[in-house]
Amino acid sequence: MTIVIADETDELAQAKWAHYKAGADIEALDYRDAQAADDPNKDPLSLPARRHSSAGGRVPAISGILVGSYATVARMLDQMAEIPGVDGVMLIFDDFIEGMETFGTRVMPLMRCRDKVRAAN
């Protein structure tokens, strides 16, 4: 799962992300982190251990986050597509309806990894 926060510019997208972090429910995040720390599977590579230690502390997300302009997000997704064994990515949008529309019209056309699909059509 990967959250996409995209806008016209990197600065606008980063401002959205800063707004979401500023409005985070710290008490809820503390509870989330305490529950993850109580994981009976102390394997450092287990999902709960990784998602909270790699998130950089009190971040209102539990998955990967791509933040940037439409072009920046397209480049990051192209990089993900080059990772061996990655066949797809589940995306989550900060605003589902608007995010889906924007992704389809503004990000996907910029993705190099979609060139073969476009050529086949």
Buried (B, 14 or more C-beta within 10 A) or exposed (E): EBBBBBBEBBEEBBBBBEEBEEEEEEEEBEEBBEEBEEEEEEEEEEEBBEBBEEBEEBBBBBEBBBBBBBBBBBBBBBEBBEEEEEEEBEBBBBEEEEBEEBBEEBBBEBBEBBEEEEEEE
